[in-house]
Amino acid sequence: MSTLKARNTLKKNSDFRRLYAKGQSAVTPCLVLYCRRNRLGVNRVGFTVSTKLGGAVRRNRIRRRLREVVRLNGPALRCGWDLVLVARSRCADAPWDSLNAAYLQACEKLGLLKEERE
């Protein structure tokens, strides 16, 4: 199982703004997923967790859970996309199964899943 490498994460504010402005989005009860093609051949992922969701400990827990969802479902995605996951209030207390299902549902809406996955 692979981990998210530092070079495969979005950190710059300009990258986030570009995705918000020009990317496609899919909304689920737990999260919002923004995506846009990149020319790098790898997926890059960024996470946004608002201070409205709680203190630093709670926000970091949400971020860790989202990172794990992306890591576990990474092989099922097409390559060459920038992704930003925005946590919504239900994400904090959502069971693991519903969080995972919400991510896959958002990916399916945006056409990010590989074709052989049914």
Buried (B, 14 or more C-beta within 10 A) or exposed (E): EEEBEEEBBBEEEEBBEBBBEEBBBBBBEBBBBBBBEBEEEEBBBBBBBEEEBBEEEBBEBBBEBBBBBBBEBBEEBEEEBBBBBBBBEBBBEBEEEBBBBBBBBBBEBBEBBEEEEE
